[in-house]
Amino acid sequence: MPLDSTDKALLSYLQHNSKQTNKELSNKLNLSVTAVYERIKKLEREGVIQKYIALVEPEKVDLELLVFCQIKLTQHSREYLTKFESEVTQLTEVLECFHVSGEYDYLLKVLVKDMEHFRMFMVSKLTTLQHIGSTQSSFSINKVKNTTVLTLS
C-alpha cells in the first residue's frame, strides 16, 4: 500500500503516542476528525498498523537481565527448523527470535530477572528443546538505543 506524506505523518504521531485523540491528530495534520479516523481505519485494514500496545519498562517489573542467545541447530532440515521455531515461541522469556545467516541459525532476545533466572531458563527450558547443537549467550551491559519507532521517508 503506497503511503502519502499525510499517512507517514499520522504514523509518526501514532508511534510516539498512540493514545492521542483523533481531534488532537486532526489539529496536527490539518485534517477533519473524520478524515483522520478514516485514514487510521484504512491503515489498520491494510495491516500497516498491526496493533496498539503499552510498552512496559522491564526494570520496573523486576526483569533486569537482557540476554542475546545465539543458537546453532544440529541440522538445517525444514522439520528441525519448524520444530524449533514452534517450541521457542512458547518460551515466555524469549521476547524475539530471528532466523539469521552466519555461524549461528537463530538469535534470541531473552529477558529474565537475574542470572539465576537465566540459568534456570537455560537448564530447564532452552536446552531441553530438540535439535539444538550449541548456544552462545551475550549479556547486555547497557541499553544504548532501544526504539520501536520506524522512520518513514
Secondary structure by P-SEA (a helix, b strand, c coil): ccccaaaaaaaaaaaacccccaaaaaaaacccaaaaaaaaaaaaaaccccbbbbbbccccccccbbbbbbbbcccccaaaaaaaaaaaaaccccccccccccccccccccccccaaaaaaaaaccccccccccbbbbbbbccccccccccccc
